[in-house]
Amino acid sequence: MMSASGLSDEVMARFCHALRGVANTVTVITAHDGDRHHGMTATAVMSVSMDPPSLAVCLNRATLLHDIVTRSRRFCVNILDEDQETVSAAFSGAMPATERFRLGRWLYDGQGLGWLADAQASLFCRRTAALPYGTHTLFIGEIEDVRFGARQSPLIYQNGSYGRSIAHAG
């Protein structure tokens, strides 16, 4: 059988297996469009530029968060601390969307955008570009503000499991 891209199922399975081996920092992306407030766990986040300071997040077009980010023009990337596995799981679907914001210490800016005060860091972004590709859209946001939690120890996700970062001495 072939995928929509023309690749065989075997190549697609090997591609997925290869990507599962990549360790990523776990984030919860939040957005508010005036009517709806939502958040979702994501590992597809990367820096884009230091001038202007910006980052990119990749969201599936079938998600509610994609719709809200498209309408709102602002979003927040909350980098989770190594002790926030339950927050990650909740925002990955382990809890109904209406209950997720009960975990952690959530604060809201003057425009209703939620941010996790006890995250390692929260990066407030203004969406400046959107690049649809396949099933996802790559949203680029310029940094408006950054807030830090008490710790600098990110939660890592690799091969279907959570892990912790250990600094290499040397």
Backbone torsions as a table, in degrees:
resi	resn	phi	psi	omega
1	MET	NA	151.5	-177.9
2	MET	-117.4	147.0	175.9
3	SER	-80.4	174.5	177.9
4	ALA	-60.3	-27.5	-180.0
5	SER	-83.2	-4.4	179.9
6	GLY	91.8	2.1	178.3
7	LEU	-85.6	148.7	178.4
8	SER	-70.7	159.8	176.6
9	ASP	-58.5	-35.5	-179.7
10	GLU	-64.4	-45.0	178.9
11	VAL	-66.0	-40.7	178.0
12	MET	-61.2	-42.3	179.0
13	ALA	-64.8	-40.4	178.9
14	ARG	-67.4	-37.3	176.8
15	PHE	-61.3	-48.4	178.7
16	CYS	-61.1	-42.1	179.0
17	HIS	-62.3	-42.1	179.1
18	ALA	-62.4	-43.1	-178.1
19	LEU	-70.9	-29.4	176.8
20	ARG	-62.2	-25.2	-179.5
21	GLY	-80.8	-7.7	179.2
22	VAL	-84.2	122.7	178.0
23	ALA	-79.2	133.6	-179.5
24	ASN	-131.9	149.0	172.4
25	THR	-74.3	138.5	-178.1
26	VAL	-90.8	133.0	178.3
27	THR	-129.0	160.6	166.4
28	VAL	-118.9	120.7	179.1
29	ILE	-96.3	131.0	179.8
30	THR	-122.6	153.0	176.4
31	ALA	-153.9	158.9	-179.2
32	HIS	-144.1	129.2	-177.9
33	ASP	-113.2	19.3	-179.2
34	GLY	98.2	-36.3	178.6
35	ASP	-108.4	-37.0	-173.4
36	ARG	-123.7	143.6	175.6
37	HIS	-123.2	128.0	-175.0
38	HIS	-147.8	158.9	176.2
39	GLY	-148.1	155.3	-176.9
40	MET	-151.7	140.2	175.3
41	THR	-70.6	140.0	178.7
42	ALA	-150.7	146.2	172.8
43	THR	-115.8	-7.7	-179.4
44	ALA	-87.6	72.1	-179.6
45	VAL	-133.3	136.7	178.5
46	MET	-151.7	154.5	175.4
47	SER	-73.9	149.1	-179.2
48	VAL	-113.4	-47.5	-174.7
49	SER	-154.4	150.3	173.2
50	MET	-91.6	-19.3	-179.9
51	ASP	-144.4	95.7	5.1
52	PRO	-78.4	149.5	178.2
53	PRO	-62.6	123.9	-174.9
54	SER	-155.1	161.0	175.9
55	LEU	-143.2	168.3	179.2
56	ALA	-124.1	142.7	172.8
57	VAL	-125.9	144.4	-179.2
58	CYS	-113.5	118.8	-176.3
59	LEU	-122.9	138.9	175.7
60	ASN	-66.4	133.3	-177.1
61	ARG	-67.4	-15.4	180.0
62	ALA	-84.7	-3.5	-175.8
63	THR	-90.0	154.3	174.8
64	LEU	-62.9	-39.0	-179.3
65	LEU	-60.8	-38.6	177.4
66	HIS	-57.1	-46.3	-179.9
67	ASP	-62.2	-42.5	-178.2
68	ILE	-68.9	-43.3	178.3
69	VAL	-62.8	-38.3	178.3
70	THR	-61.7	-39.6	-178.3
71	ARG	-82.9	-30.4	-168.5
72	SER	-89.8	-31.1	-177.7
73	ARG	74.1	-4.6	175.7
74	ARG	-130.0	147.7	174.6
75	PHE	-152.2	165.1	-179.9
76	CYS	-128.4	132.6	176.3
77	VAL	-104.6	114.1	-179.5
78	ASN	-101.7	112.1	-179.9
79	ILE	-82.9	117.0	-173.7
80	LEU	-76.1	145.6	174.6
81	ASP	-80.6	157.5	-176.1
82	GLU	-59.6	-19.1	179.5
83	ASP	-93.2	11.0	-174.6
84	GLN	-109.7	36.5	177.2
85	GLU	-59.8	-38.3	-178.7
86	THR	-66.3	-34.8	176.0
87	VAL	-65.3	-46.0	178.5
88	SER	-58.2	-47.9	-179.1
89	ALA	-61.8	-42.7	-179.7
90	ALA	-60.6	-44.6	-177.7
91	PHE	-80.5	-4.7	173.2
92	SER	-91.8	-3.0	177.5
93	GLY	118.0	-0.3	178.8
94	ALA	-69.2	-19.5	176.9
95	MET	-126.6	150.5	174.5
96	PRO	-60.1	147.8	-177.2
97	ALA	-55.1	-32.7	-177.9
98	THR	-71.6	-16.6	-177.5
99	GLU	-106.5	-12.5	-172.3
100	ARG	-58.6	-38.8	-175.2
101	PHE	-75.1	4.3	174.6
102	ARG	-82.9	-15.8	177.7
103	LEU	-92.8	132.9	-179.4
104	GLY	84.7	177.7	-178.7
105	ARG	-106.4	94.7	-177.6
106	TRP	-92.0	132.1	174.2
107	LEU	-120.2	164.7	-176.0
108	TYR	-131.9	137.7	178.2
109	ASP	-80.0	-180.0	-176.0
110	GLY	-62.2	-16.2	-179.9
111	GLN	-105.6	7.7	176.3
112	GLY	89.9	5.7	179.7
113	LEU	-79.4	122.1	-178.3
114	GLY	-82.6	143.3	175.5
115	TRP	-141.3	146.7	-175.1
116	LEU	-88.6	104.4	-173.7
117	ALA	-62.9	-26.9	-179.9
118	ASP	-101.2	18.4	172.2
119	ALA	-73.3	164.1	174.8
120	GLN	-59.8	-43.8	176.2
121	ALA	-158.3	153.3	174.8
122	SER	-127.5	123.6	-177.3
123	LEU	-110.7	115.2	-179.2
124	PHE	-89.0	125.9	-172.9
125	CYS	-124.4	146.5	170.6
126	ARG	-107.1	118.8	-177.7
127	ARG	-64.2	125.1	-178.5
128	THR	-117.0	-15.0	179.0
129	ALA	-156.6	154.5	176.0
130	ALA	-142.0	125.1	-178.9
131	LEU	-120.3	100.2	177.4
132	PRO	-69.0	138.9	176.3
133	TYR	-154.2	119.4	-179.6
134	GLY	58.2	-128.1	-177.6
135	THR	-85.0	-4.2	-172.0
136	HIS	-124.8	169.2	170.5
137	THR	-128.1	134.2	174.6
138	LEU	-93.4	112.5	178.7
139	PHE	-98.4	129.7	175.2
140	ILE	-106.1	131.0	-179.9
141	GLY	-126.7	134.6	173.8
142	GLU	-85.0	138.5	-176.6
143	ILE	-71.8	128.8	175.3
144	GLU	-102.0	-32.4	-178.0
145	ASP	-162.5	156.9	176.1
146	VAL	-137.0	133.7	176.0
147	ARG	-125.6	144.8	-176.1
148	PHE	-115.1	146.0	171.3
149	GLY	-86.5	-172.5	-176.0
150	ALA	-77.1	-24.4	-173.5
151	ARG	-119.0	158.3	176.8
152	GLN	-125.8	64.2	-178.7
153	SER	-136.6	93.4	-171.5
154	PRO	-71.6	150.3	170.8
155	LEU	-80.6	131.9	-177.5
156	ILE	-113.9	145.8	176.6
157	TYR	-126.3	128.1	179.3
158	GLN	-153.6	135.1	175.0
159	ASN	52.4	40.7	176.8
160	GLY	79.4	9.3	-178.0
161	SER	-134.8	154.5	174.3
162	TYR	-84.8	151.4	176.4
163	GLY	-148.2	-179.8	-179.0
164	ARG	-123.8	151.0	178.8
165	SER	-85.3	134.7	175.1
166	ILE	-122.8	121.8	-179.4
167	ALA	-66.0	138.6	178.5
168	HIS	-83.9	121.1	179.2
169	ALA	-82.4	120.4	175.0
170	GLY	136.7	NA	NA
